Amino acid sequence: MDVLEESDEEGEPKTTVGKKKRSRSYVAKVDQLVSLISDIGVMHYPESYQQNTAKEQTMLQYAENFRQQYEYLYPDRKPLLLSPLNECKMQKFVSTTLRPTLLNHKELYTWKGCATFVSDFLIVDSLDLITEVPSYLFSSTTILKCQKGNCFDFSTLLCSILLGVGYNAYCVSGYATKEMCLMDETKEICPLLQEDDKNKKKEIIPPVKKYTVKPVRELQSKFEINQEARRRAEKILDDEQKQKDYEEMINLKIKGARDVMYGLRVHCWVLVLAGKRDVPENFFIDPFTGNSYETTNERFLGIESIWNHKNYWVNMQDCKFGVKNVRFDLSDPVKWEYMLPSENQEIVAPDSYEYLDEGEDDDEKDVEKIFDMPPSWAQRIVIPAKDIETRCPKGEKIIQYKKANLEKYAPYLNIDGMVKRLIEYEDIECTSFLKVTEWYANRRDNLEKIERNMKTRTITEYFRNGRHLALRKHVFRSSEPETDRTMKFNGKLRVDGLMSRVETPTEMIGKFRDRPDFLIYRHTVFAKRLKKVKLPGASHSNYRTILKITERFARNRNKPAHQDVAEQIFLITSEHVQLTYHREDDRITAVKREFILPPNLMQKDDQEVNMDQIVMTFEVDPLVKPCKNVVLYQTMIGLMKAQTTSMQAVRDSEHEVREILKDRATERRANELTISVYDTERNEKAKEHRRTQMRIEEEQRLRRAEEEVDYLAPFLARLGQPKKITKKVAMTLRSDCLADMKQRLIDKANLIQSRFEKEALELQNKQQWYQQNQISMTKEDEQAYLSYCSEAMFRIHILELRLNRHKERAPTRYLALEDKIRKDSRLAKKLKDC
């Protein structure tokens, strides 16, 4: 459609459709983008891009009439975005630029996935005229190929995808803060840090029981405690205020004074209304960042219009105080002025005004039906799986937040598999590191995340399920053994039920669950090493000396409480064992026993043991009968065996820790990544398999081609390639072909026979040599002779089988060739009478 121009004789300003005053820099930017489109080879647009249909022409007339009335009634309001130019410089109504598309990617089925992809995939190109809507609006397919666009391009693409997956989405043209329009997130907290704060579990305070033993009263002044708490609270408030003032000063220094364009910067975002896809309430989506906001958020300062693929609405509500009072009831014509009526209303074409005549009868008047929105002129959105995986332009993107930097990478871009890195800083200027968190994917060692705390100098590694020994989390400072570290495991996947292991140079604590022996806790105390000396060639079995082992057990309801051990302590150096049994439900104390283990008791069977001297017992009930010495002796023997078992378990734990550290050192050097069998681009095994298949197919094709070679070709060449085969020529060809076949069979038989005779003669000569030198031969020579005879007999046997098989098959092959010649269409008629 050509650009329309209309003027008013009464002095009203001249208006044009899609022809506004644009700065030279903006025109230059549009021309640059068009040249970029031309360079990437997408200028061969379909017919819908280069011309308008009759329905689109009518829609543009509607839009022009609507614009004229709007500018006449509201001369103080900014122009609306109605009919911008597309890639081919054709006017298109803004609603027809939206192309709802359902993409075959599970990542793009939720609003969060769609918003994240659009914000990561495209490069932000800010509006040149920050106070005016753009005059150009390209299709989403072109923007995807360019991978660059402004906020209106971002919103058009995002809204098209959201409409395709079933959301009630709209593009919103309005005004926003400077930070949102320029995608400046240096004042915002990183979303990953916000998620961490939400995921932190609050401390669960156990309820106070009514009947409990009261703690000992603290003889301290409550007034002094309150005063100290008050001073501490005031100090915290002062520190927070100083930090806040410092940050405001830094922000003012970095960002400058108050924005003079506040409320005038044009921005476009997406509105999702409640209802469809189980959306509970309305919310906004910023296409630049992919974040969602409430419809009352202060970052959004005003709304001019909204549209989807079916209609266009102009906001008639006051946005003096932002959008917090705006109601999104689009069916209310007082709050929203629509472009096209709803289905239960009627309207006539704008170029026909006969319905205003007073003398006409409305019942006899044929009213034109509702005019609906033309279909989209844009092509269907197609996003390859490779773009879904790559996400960011060139596979990487860096976002700066408040006291943090977030780096995103495509899978397999880094050799170590890192896909995301979050760097946290202490200050606003981002000069002092606080914490570095890295996320990984497709790692063979199932590494998922690494956190490096620069203040405490600790490293925390997180692993996915499926790792060897079910390691889930590893906190450490040094990769050397016998240092401070904490390991957490998935106890459900381990045979021993180990949940966590805490190690220091002198201690090791293990916690368990769901074990058949009801063990839940093991604490080991080691002797402190004076100095670690690593001798060359020395083994790593130099374990620490065990001083004490403490084990705790859960309640076994199959045993009486006074027989069920709750805690056992092995004092290795003093050879004492302390037992504490579970407390009865109606008791406040438990039975305790202490054993003094005699030396070398397990080695002497006839050693006399006085149980009264080596066992000390505390009974809760003084009236209970004392335990018999035989039972105590058996208990002591069992404890000695348990001590040996516990010491071995501790040694196994130390060995396991060293194996884990050794494996992690190897994995850090290797950085091996896993590649799916379905990833045909990176899977070298799949590529090799395809190459092998292609080679086999090529060999089969060549073999078939060889089989189709004319067997008479060499014999016809001898006869000078006769043009016509006579009976004489046919007889000659037949005799020559059969003679050649007979000679080949004889030559093959002679060859096999000669090889057979040669092998037999060599074996005979070897046997004669053996008879002559049998007495002086060594054992190695005799073994070599026997090995040679075995191999020679095997070869002679194979040659004999081949010769016999050849003699059996030779007549059959000769007759088969003769039959083939007789049935050959070129010789059959000539040889019929022979």
C-alpha atoms as one frame of an Amber mdcrd trajectory, in Angstrom:
protein
   0.000   0.000   0.000   1.249   3.479  -0.848   1.740   6.031   1.885  -1.482
   8.018   2.400  -1.433  11.790   2.946  -4.390  13.832   4.145  -4.710  17.476
   5.173  -7.437  19.495   6.884  -8.631  22.747   5.363  -9.458  24.208   8.795
  -5.815  24.282   9.765  -5.419  20.891  11.431  -1.931  19.451  11.102  -1.137
  17.236   8.157  -0.887  13.525   9.048   0.759  10.648   7.247   0.650   6.870
   7.759   4.056   5.432   8.622   5.809   8.644   7.499   7.129  10.419  10.589
  10.044  12.660  11.201  13.027  10.445  11.801  16.566  11.459  12.552  19.280
  10.725  10.055  21.029   8.445  12.526  17.907   6.316  12.873  17.507   6.030
   9.110  21.173   5.105   8.865  20.668   2.409  11.496  17.687   0.974   9.595
  19.660   0.974   6.342  22.530  -0.762   8.148  20.174  -3.472   9.403  18.674
  -3.928   5.950  22.173  -4.290   4.486  22.937  -6.866   7.184  19.841  -8.816
   6.157  20.992  -8.667   2.554  24.443  -9.958   3.502  23.120 -13.039   5.279
  21.101 -14.016   2.255  17.490 -13.651   3.366  16.345 -11.042   0.843  14.338
 -13.589  -1.121  11.131 -12.904   0.750   7.798 -14.458  -0.130   5.045 -12.486
  -1.794   3.328 -11.656   1.523   6.368  -9.573   2.543   6.399  -7.483  -0.641
   2.721  -6.639  -1.139  -0.565  -6.405   0.728  -3.725  -8.388   0.181  -7.129
  -6.707  -0.182  -7.919  -7.527   3.444  -4.649  -6.001   4.607  -5.385  -2.873
   2.557  -8.732  -2.578   4.318  -7.055  -3.085   7.706  -4.606  -0.274   6.930
  -7.552   1.995   6.093  -9.093   1.089   9.470  -5.793   1.922  11.157  -5.491
   5.245   9.312  -9.015   6.256  10.252  -8.402   5.214  13.863  -5.144   7.189
  13.992  -6.798  10.343  12.646  -9.569  10.200  15.217  -7.095   9.450  18.012
  -4.813  12.378  17.146  -7.835  14.683  16.830  -9.310  13.677  20.195  -5.993
  13.380  22.074  -3.530  15.822  20.504  -1.292  15.778  23.602  -0.656  12.042
  23.531   2.227  10.405  21.700   1.643   8.728  18.286   0.680   5.056  18.359
   2.547   2.202  16.720  -0.024   1.066  14.143   1.415   0.460  10.686   5.217
   0.298  10.704   7.279  -0.698   7.667   8.617  -4.237   7.311  11.844  -5.543
   5.750  10.606  -4.782   2.246   9.499  -1.259   3.260   5.830  -2.232   3.065
   3.313  -0.995   5.590   1.931  -3.806   7.760  -0.497  -3.531  10.623   1.316
  -4.282  13.865  -0.985  -7.144  14.909  -0.329  -9.027  11.679   3.407  -9.074
  12.463   2.708 -11.531  15.281   2.877 -15.151  14.105   1.725 -17.617  16.825
   3.928 -20.701  16.475   4.186 -23.906  18.485   7.793 -25.054  18.332   8.899
 -28.645  18.752  11.233 -27.942  21.667  10.369 -28.854  25.238  12.494 -25.932
  26.472  10.032 -23.525  24.796   6.806 -24.812  26.329   6.778 -22.644  29.485
   6.805 -18.876  29.634  10.058 -18.933  31.603  11.793 -21.083  29.002  10.546
 -18.890  26.131  11.570 -15.650  27.856  14.997 -16.981  28.791  15.681 -18.149
  25.233  14.670 -14.831  23.648  16.727 -12.791  26.128  19.790 -15.012  25.640
  19.568 -15.528  21.875  19.207 -11.917  20.708  21.544  -8.945  21.051  19.956
  -5.755  22.397  19.844  -2.842  19.968  18.387   0.165  21.759  15.986   2.561
  20.080  17.743   5.490  18.454  14.810   7.810  19.154  14.225   6.903  22.774
  11.033   8.982  22.995   9.307   7.641  19.851   8.079   4.289  18.655  10.071
   2.835  15.735   8.945   3.226  12.131  10.243  -0.245  11.202   9.099  -3.552
  12.667  10.600  -6.665  11.069   9.231 -10.196  11.160  10.420 -12.628  13.812
  12.088 -14.863  11.224  14.306 -12.000  10.093  15.171 -11.045  13.664  16.146
 -14.664  14.406  18.491 -14.702  11.419  20.027 -11.324  12.367  20.108 -12.230
  16.087  19.677  -8.544  16.899  16.745  -6.262  17.600  15.150  -3.594  19.775
  12.574  -4.055  22.508   9.700  -4.215  19.979  11.475  -6.982  18.043  12.140
  -8.874  21.288   8.512  -8.575  22.374   7.125  -9.572  18.977   9.169 -12.771
  18.935   8.407 -13.633  22.560   4.684 -12.912  22.201   4.482 -15.050  19.044
   6.031 -18.034  20.831   3.863 -17.557  23.941   0.697 -17.391  21.844   1.776
 -20.566  20.090   2.092 -22.506  23.369  -1.303 -21.343  24.635  -0.656 -18.265
  26.790  -2.920 -15.214  26.627  -0.053 -12.881  25.733   0.025  -9.295  24.457
   2.682  -6.855  23.327   2.678  -3.646  25.399   3.901  -0.292  24.109   4.608
   2.168  26.890   7.258   3.801  29.037   9.747   2.373  31.509  12.744   3.374
  33.577  16.135   4.057  32.073  17.641   0.867  33.512  14.957  -1.305  31.926
  15.096   0.424  28.550  18.888   0.106  28.380  18.989  -3.354  30.016  21.097
  -1.933  32.831  20.998  -4.521  35.626  23.893  -3.157  37.663  21.429  -2.113
  40.368  19.577  -5.428  40.410  20.400  -8.495  42.467  21.256 -11.536  40.368
  18.245 -13.905  40.072  20.472 -16.850  40.984  21.283 -15.200  44.317  17.602
 -14.542  44.935  16.834 -18.209  44.309  19.537 -19.216  46.794  17.957 -17.008
  49.437  14.559 -18.589  48.824  15.980 -22.094  48.974  17.676 -21.530  52.308
  15.692 -23.428  54.877  14.653 -21.614  57.976  15.825 -23.025  61.256  13.158
 -25.281  62.696  12.753 -24.519  66.385  11.468 -27.615  68.172   8.312 -27.020
  70.188   8.785 -26.650  73.911   7.314 -29.608  75.751   5.249 -28.991  78.834
   6.982 -31.537  80.997  10.707 -31.049  80.565  13.623 -30.583  82.871  14.188
 -26.874  83.367  17.683 -25.659  82.484  20.003 -24.201  85.069  19.197 -20.557
  85.754  21.781 -18.166  84.402  22.771 -15.687  87.088  23.062 -12.696  84.773
  21.356  -9.332  84.765  18.500  -9.106  82.273  19.005  -5.356  82.102  22.608
  -5.794  80.994  21.550  -8.393  78.436  18.891  -6.042  77.020  21.326  -3.142
  76.923  23.918  -5.244  75.116  21.327  -6.433  72.606  20.193  -2.828  72.096
  23.746  -1.623  71.466  24.330  -4.501  69.071  21.126  -3.719  67.147  22.032
  -0.022  66.917  25.470  -0.907  65.616  23.963  -3.177  62.961  21.550  -0.425
  61.888  24.401   2.090  61.694  26.472  -0.282  59.598  23.552  -0.931  57.270
  22.868   2.795  56.912  26.531   3.500  56.177  26.584   0.727  53.596  23.373
   2.049  52.042  24.724   5.599  51.893  27.971   4.330  50.405  26.121   2.362
  47.723  23.923   5.341  46.892  27.012   7.510  46.544  28.646   4.940  44.285
  25.466   4.620  42.208  25.262   8.371  41.878  28.900   8.466  40.866  28.491
   5.708  38.320  25.060   6.542  36.932  25.097  10.282  37.360  22.240  12.489
  38.509  18.515  11.821  38.196  17.329  10.811  34.742  16.003  13.898  32.942
  14.151  11.613  30.481  12.245   9.890  33.268   8.830   8.823  31.989   9.621
   9.647  28.360  11.655   6.588  27.349   9.666   4.275  25.088   9.784   0.587
  25.878   7.946  -2.542  24.778   7.307  -5.619  26.908   4.905  -8.559  27.118
   1.736  -8.886  29.178   0.389 -12.329  30.139  -3.196 -12.357  31.391  -4.512
 -14.899  33.852  -6.690 -17.811  32.791  -4.987 -19.862  30.116  -2.238 -22.369
  30.960  -3.234 -22.158  34.659  -1.808 -18.660  35.057  -3.150 -17.473  38.442
  -2.647 -13.715  37.972  -1.552 -11.143  35.406   2.162 -10.393  35.079   4.665
  -8.603  32.840   7.724 -10.108  31.131  10.686  -7.932  30.254  11.972  -9.393
  26.946  15.505  -8.054  27.491  16.107  -9.988  30.717  13.394 -12.663  30.636
  12.317 -11.738  34.183   8.698 -11.537  35.290   7.224  -8.626  37.248   3.926
  -7.832  38.879   1.637  -5.489  36.976   2.085  -2.945  39.772   5.875  -2.797
  39.501   7.365   0.702  39.650   9.763   0.045  36.779   6.876   0.391  34.304
   5.805   4.032  34.091   2.977   4.044  31.579   1.088   2.181  28.853  -0.015
   3.609  25.513  -1.406   0.511  23.788  -1.398  -3.270  23.717  -2.078  -5.754
  20.927  -2.130  -9.416  20.046  -2.724 -11.275  16.784  -6.486 -10.573  16.921
  -6.980  -6.966  18.027  -5.437  -3.684  19.140  -6.344  -1.693  22.274  -5.448
   1.830  23.410  -5.145   2.538  27.129  -7.582   5.209  28.287  -6.573   5.063
  31.972  -4.440   7.618  33.759  -0.816   6.557  34.246   0.258   9.575  36.266
   1.397   7.296  39.087   2.690   4.492  36.915   0.808   1.346  36.012  -0.103
   0.220  39.534  -3.702   1.440  39.097  -4.172   0.140  35.543  -6.827  -2.560
  35.174  -6.514  -5.051  32.334 -10.196  -5.713  31.693 -10.036  -5.408  27.905
 -13.794  -5.827  27.579 -14.345  -2.467  29.334 -14.525   0.175  26.544 -14.146
   2.986  29.077 -10.666   1.787  30.103  -9.573   0.302  26.769 -10.436   1.645
  23.312 -10.411  -1.236  20.826  -9.532  -1.141  17.165 -11.859  -3.944  16.048
 -15.125  -4.808  17.815 -15.705  -8.099  19.591 -17.741 -10.909  18.094 -21.037
  -9.812  19.661 -20.810  -6.359  18.075 -21.198  -5.163  14.524 -19.432  -2.538
  12.474 -19.466  -1.345   8.884 -16.559  -0.545   6.632 -14.942   2.826   7.366
 -15.368   4.058   3.805 -19.174   3.662   4.000 -21.072   6.196   6.127 -24.589
   5.668   4.717 -25.813   4.289   8.029 -25.771   7.869   9.369 -28.582   8.975
   6.978 -31.812   9.714   8.903 -34.250   8.580   6.245 -33.067   5.018   5.985
 -34.881   2.103   7.582 -32.482   0.132   9.766 -34.423  -3.094   9.303 -34.017
  -2.963   5.560 -30.366  -1.986   5.758 -27.832  -4.766   5.133 -25.179  -4.236
   7.751 -21.799  -5.592   6.934 -20.485  -8.289   9.234 -17.656  -7.782  11.672
 -14.251  -7.222  10.098 -11.695  -9.567  11.641  -7.917  -9.272  11.706  -6.063
 -10.430   8.544  -3.779 -13.437   8.956  -0.129 -12.867   9.682   2.067 -11.992
   6.730   5.209 -13.285   8.441   6.638 -16.727   7.821   6.317 -19.480  10.385
   8.972 -19.231  13.094  11.586 -21.960  12.822  14.318 -22.376  15.448  16.815
 -25.206  14.793  17.862 -27.454  17.646  21.418 -26.148  17.279  20.256 -22.601
  18.105  18.349 -23.885  21.117  21.557 -25.465  22.393  23.892 -22.573  21.508
  21.531 -19.958  22.927  23.780 -16.931  23.179  25.422 -15.212  20.192  28.729
 -17.013  19.552  27.832 -19.248  22.465  28.645 -16.829  25.305  27.057 -13.921
  27.137  28.076 -11.765  30.136  25.554  -9.929  32.334  26.592  -7.482  35.057
  24.436  -7.316  38.190  24.801  -5.565  41.506  28.008  -6.911  43.054  27.981
  -9.846  40.637  28.823 -10.883  37.082  27.010 -13.747  35.366  28.645 -15.535
  32.433  26.681 -17.953  30.243  28.235 -20.426  27.801  26.864 -22.925  25.311
  27.321 -26.635  26.050  30.637 -28.070  24.820  31.992 -24.555  24.193  34.483
 -24.890  27.058  36.692 -27.947  27.219  35.810 -28.468  30.891  32.045 -28.389
  30.236  31.348 -25.137  32.101  28.004 -23.596  31.063  27.589 -20.853  33.667
  29.758 -18.810  36.049  28.640 -16.393  38.752  31.278 -14.093  40.258  30.243
 -12.294  43.450  32.042  -9.216  44.754  32.196  -7.458  48.111  31.901  -3.910
  46.815  29.894  -2.031  44.231  32.974  -1.349  42.089  33.449  -5.150  41.693
  37.116  -5.135  42.666  37.243  -7.577  45.593  36.189 -11.162  44.923  33.846
 -12.798  47.409  32.674 -16.030  45.794  32.862 -17.789  42.418  30.253 -20.374
  41.435  30.577 -22.463  38.281  27.975 -24.782  36.768  28.914 -27.700  34.533
  27.074 -30.013  32.137  27.819 -33.250  30.290  30.718 -34.118  32.589  31.768
 -37.762  32.711  32.510 -37.407  36.442  28.926 -36.101  37.033  30.264 -32.784
  38.346  27.397 -30.318  38.536  28.632 -27.227  40.384  31.743 -25.809  42.071
  31.671 -23.014  44.658  34.903 -21.210  45.585  34.690 -18.997  48.654  37.508
 -16.489  48.468  37.177 -15.457  52.108  37.261 -18.871  53.757  39.397 -20.399
  50.963  37.047 -23.360  50.763  35.938 -25.213  47.631  32.589 -27.000  47.427
  31.887 -29.519  44.676  28.402 -30.807  43.883  27.753 -33.999  41.915  24.723
 -35.558  40.272  23.457 -39.017  41.108  25.301 -41.861  39.445  28.803 -41.046
  40.573  31.116 -43.730  41.945  30.654 -44.220  45.716  27.500 -42.029  45.510
  29.425 -38.842  46.369  27.044 -35.882  46.339  28.953 -32.980  47.918  32.607
 -32.351  48.753  33.824 -29.375  50.807  37.580 -28.968  51.202  40.495 -26.566
  51.295  43.312 -28.822  50.157  43.415 -31.827  47.854  45.877 -33.564  50.165
  44.591 -36.316  52.487  44.298 -35.871  56.254  43.112 -32.272  55.943  39.821
 -30.541  56.752  37.049 -31.753  54.453  33.367 -32.675  54.458  31.817 -35.269
  52.174  28.119 -35.943  51.771  26.828 -39.075  50.100  23.544 -40.487  48.891
  23.019 -43.082  51.602  20.265 -44.845  49.655  22.751 -45.800  46.946  25.470
 -47.078  49.285  25.663 -50.508  50.864  26.991 -49.135  54.154  24.349 -46.366
  54.324  26.961 -43.606  54.759  25.364 -40.134  54.647  28.258 -37.834  55.491
  31.900 -37.896  56.499  33.705 -35.023  58.228  37.492 -35.261  58.441  40.153
 -33.201  60.181  43.848 -33.984  60.743  42.979 -35.642  64.084  39.323 -36.684
  63.741  36.876 -38.395  61.402  33.093 -38.408  61.874  30.762 -40.587  59.829
  26.941 -40.584  59.910  24.839 -43.487  58.653  21.234 -44.464  58.111  19.131
 -47.578  57.474  21.861 -50.037  58.442  20.998 -53.571  59.605  23.225 -53.110
  62.677  21.458 -49.768  63.508  24.753 -47.833  63.432  24.118 -44.093  62.958
  27.344 -42.416  64.094  31.072 -43.189  64.239  33.629 -40.746  65.635  37.324
 -41.577  65.375  40.144 -39.701  67.123  43.662 -40.059  65.708  47.039 -39.258
  67.154  48.502 -36.023  65.847  51.324 -36.462  63.373  54.488 -34.617  64.249
  55.544 -34.088  60.640  54.583 -35.546  57.291  57.573 -36.877  55.411  56.990
 -38.383  51.973  59.847 -40.660  51.025  60.319 -41.502  47.342  58.827 -44.867
  46.563  57.025 -45.105  49.921  53.507 -46.495  49.893  50.503 -44.463  51.022
  49.468 -47.087  53.592  51.004 -45.079  56.426  47.733 -44.549  58.240  47.261
 -42.495  61.384  47.270 -44.079  64.834  43.768 -44.583  66.224  43.269 -43.431
  69.809  39.518 -43.601  70.263  36.416 -44.812  68.385  32.924 -43.761  69.429
  29.912 -45.468  67.846  26.229 -44.721  68.398  23.277 -46.881  67.459  19.599
 -46.309  66.861  16.990 -48.051  68.997  16.339 -51.686  68.116  12.796 -52.390
  69.256  13.354 -56.140  69.067  15.626 -55.970  72.126  14.999 -54.758  75.664
  16.393 -51.283  76.260  18.844 -52.457  78.922  20.355 -54.906  76.370  20.330
 -52.572  73.351  23.610 -50.622  73.106  23.178 -46.915  72.446  26.845 -45.935
  72.511  30.117 -47.813  72.655  33.509 -46.157  73.093  36.734 -48.005  72.302
  39.765 -46.488  74.041  42.434 -48.186  71.960  45.552 -47.097  73.837  44.213
 -47.797  77.341  42.313 -50.926  76.177  39.044 -49.846  77.772  35.549 -50.175
  76.326  32.649 -48.084  77.625  29.059 -49.115  76.906  25.918 -47.040  77.328
  22.592 -48.758  76.752  19.345 -47.176  75.638  17.205 -45.602  78.300  13.940
 -47.188  79.281  10.863 -45.134  78.486  10.085 -44.671  82.193  13.679 -43.926
  83.244  15.842 -40.810  83.149  19.184 -42.630  83.158  20.559 -45.662  81.340
  22.609 -48.740  82.201  26.380 -48.286  81.735  29.276 -50.746  81.709  33.027
 -50.388  81.361  35.342 -53.242  80.351  39.077 -53.432  80.884  40.316 -55.708
  78.119  43.026 -58.176  79.260  46.085 -58.282  76.999  46.395 -61.213  74.569
  43.034 -62.609  75.600  42.176 -63.838  72.097  45.497 -65.686  71.750  45.294
 -67.807  74.968  42.351 -70.128  75.351  43.164 -71.266  78.910  43.694 -67.790
  80.360  41.752 -67.198  83.583  39.686 -64.008  83.676  38.235 -62.452  86.817
  35.153 -60.618  85.543  34.675 -58.774  88.834  37.970 -56.955  88.289  37.592
 -56.065  84.635  33.878 -55.099  84.466  32.254 -52.131  86.181  28.482 -51.834
  85.896  26.020 -49.078  86.742  22.464 -50.404  87.090  19.497 -48.066  87.088
  17.383 -50.443  89.139  19.227 -51.539  92.309  16.853 -54.493  92.752  17.639
 -56.092  89.419  19.676 -59.285  89.426  23.315 -58.793  88.411  24.370 -60.103
  85.027  26.121 -63.467  85.033  29.857 -63.625  84.429  29.404 -65.929  81.436
  27.229 -63.347  79.732  29.690 -60.593  80.575  32.560 -62.670  79.229  30.733
 -63.328  75.964  29.925 -59.623  75.730  33.598 -58.769  76.235  34.655 -61.217
  73.501  32.082 -59.671  71.171  33.366 -56.188  71.973  36.912 -57.198  71.150
  35.760 -58.483  67.761  33.671 -55.333  67.270  36.720 -53.216  68.037  38.713
 -55.005  65.353  35.840 -54.570  62.901  35.501 -50.867  63.716  39.217 -50.259
  63.301  39.110 -51.982  59.917  36.092 -49.853  58.926  38.058 -46.731  59.855
  40.993 -47.898  57.737  38.599 -48.554  54.847  37.197 -45.050  55.259  40.681
 -43.534  55.117  41.470 -45.588  52.036  38.180 -44.520  50.416  38.960 -40.856
  51.034  42.359 -41.248  49.398  40.825 -43.028  46.414  38.268 -40.249  45.998
  40.984 -37.581  46.110  43.072 -39.533  43.627  40.128 -39.914  41.247  39.244
 -36.229  41.521  42.817 -35.206  40.692  42.721 -37.419  37.600  39.295 -36.100
  36.570  40.391 -32.477  36.928  43.288 -33.099  34.574  41.223 -35.076  32.057
  38.049 -32.886  31.868  36.249 -35.622  29.922  32.779 -34.859  28.572  30.010
 -37.280  27.676  28.379 -37.092  24.257  24.956 -38.561  23.582  24.606 -41.250
  20.951  21.946 -39.050  19.357  24.365 -36.134  18.959  25.520 -36.884  15.432
  27.600 -33.713  15.187  29.944 -34.439  18.099  29.773 -38.198  18.521  32.915
 -39.516  16.832  31.780 -43.123  17.229  28.545 -42.342  15.408  30.490 -40.568
  12.659  32.828 -43.549  12.293  29.838 -45.881  12.174  28.240 -43.802   9.418
  31.504 -43.765   7.450  31.779 -47.541   7.822  28.202 -47.989   6.628  28.852
 -45.753   3.624  32.027 -47.672   2.799  30.202 -51.001   3.011  27.410 -49.707
   0.789  29.967 -48.443  -1.740  31.746 -51.816  -1.736  28.449 -53.595  -2.260
  27.616 -51.257  -5.108  30.976 -51.924  -6.774  30.544 -55.653  -6.231  27.156
 -55.561  -7.901  28.644 -53.570 -10.742  31.379 -56.181 -11.158  28.814 -58.930
 -11.199  27.020 -57.149 -13.987  30.201 -57.095 -16.170  29.765 -58.937 -19.458
  31.601 -62.260 -19.225  31.813 -62.465 -23.053  33.528 -59.067 -23.368  37.169
 -60.371 -23.509  36.286 -63.090 -26.037  34.379 -60.636 -28.254  37.447 -58.379
 -28.152  39.584 -61.251 -29.502  37.212 -61.542 -32.463  37.333 -57.798 -33.185
  33.969 -56.889 -31.657  31.762 -58.309 -34.431  28.619 -56.291 -35.099  26.563
 -59.412 -35.720  27.001 -62.753 -34.011  26.706 -65.575 -36.508  26.478 -69.278
 -35.756  30.213 -69.682 -36.345  31.034 -66.795 -34.045  28.691 -68.226 -31.420
  30.373 -71.614 -31.613  33.783 -69.967 -31.320  32.698 -67.897 -28.297  31.243
 -71.004 -26.652  34.338 -73.104 -27.165  36.757 -70.327 -26.137  34.757 -69.512
 -22.999  34.496 -73.163 -21.913  38.163 -73.788 -22.702  39.186 -70.774 -20.645
  37.007 -71.940 -17.764  38.481 -75.458 -17.958  42.036 -74.109 -17.983  41.344
 -71.870 -14.972  39.963 -74.801 -13.011  42.989 -76.940 -13.904  45.425 -74.156
 -12.976  43.738 -73.659  -9.618  43.853 -77.387  -8.880  47.548 -77.536  -9.861
  48.297 -74.547  -7.619  46.633 -76.137  -4.595  48.348 -79.468  -5.357  51.772
 -77.835  -5.589  51.322 -76.056  -2.276  50.137 -79.317  -0.700  53.192 -81.208
  -1.950  55.514 -78.398  -0.829  54.118 -78.406   2.713  54.320 -82.227   2.869
  57.928 -82.212   1.674  58.952 -79.558   4.210  57.303 -81.541   6.988  59.096
 -84.707   5.873  62.472 -82.937   5.843  61.781 -81.525   9.301  60.928 -84.979
  10.620  64.170 -86.403   9.188  66.127 -83.593  10.837  64.440 -84.382  14.131
  65.393 -88.072  13.871  69.029 -87.150  13.309  69.310 -84.543  16.099  66.874
 -85.916  18.637  69.533 -86.846  21.187  71.312 -83.465  21.271  68.166 -81.288
  21.214  67.246 -79.081  24.125  63.788 -78.873  25.610  63.113 -75.522  23.885
  64.134 -76.956  20.474  61.894 -79.951  20.981  58.993 -77.668  21.926  59.619
 -75.554  18.800  59.673 -78.726  16.673  56.347 -79.909  18.052  54.816 -76.484
  17.487  56.055 -76.464  13.878  54.666 -79.947  13.253  51.276 -78.907  14.617
  51.107 -75.849  12.382  52.352 -77.755   9.327  49.767 -80.517   9.829  47.081
 -77.856  10.138  48.142 -76.220   6.827  48.340 -79.601   5.062  44.882 -80.461
   6.327  43.444 -77.158   5.079  45.070 -77.580   1.644  43.737 -81.098   1.392
  40.214 -79.874   2.212  40.478 -77.089  -0.381  41.721 -79.504  -3.039  38.906
 -81.980  -2.396  36.327 -79.196  -2.384  37.709 -77.822  -5.642  37.511 -81.254
  -7.275  33.878 -81.547  -6.175  32.841 -78.058  -7.324  34.803 -77.859 -10.590
  32.352 -79.955 -12.688  29.401 -78.046 -11.251  30.929 -74.675 -12.121  31.808
 -75.912 -15.639  28.255 -77.112 -16.249  26.832 -73.878 -14.792  28.865 -71.818
 -17.271  27.788 -74.050 -20.130  24.135 -73.619 -19.119  24.620 -69.839 -18.832
  26.057 -69.690 -22.361  23.206 -71.788 -23.714  20.636 -69.437 -22.131  22.419
 -66.212 -23.155  20.006 -64.219 -25.339  22.814 -63.351 -27.781  23.847 -66.986
 -28.370  20.708 -69.011 -27.628  19.245 -68.946 -31.168  22.589 -69.721 -32.822
  23.388 -72.620 -30.497  19.874 -74.074 -30.480  20.609 -76.671 -33.160  24.008
 -77.649 -31.699
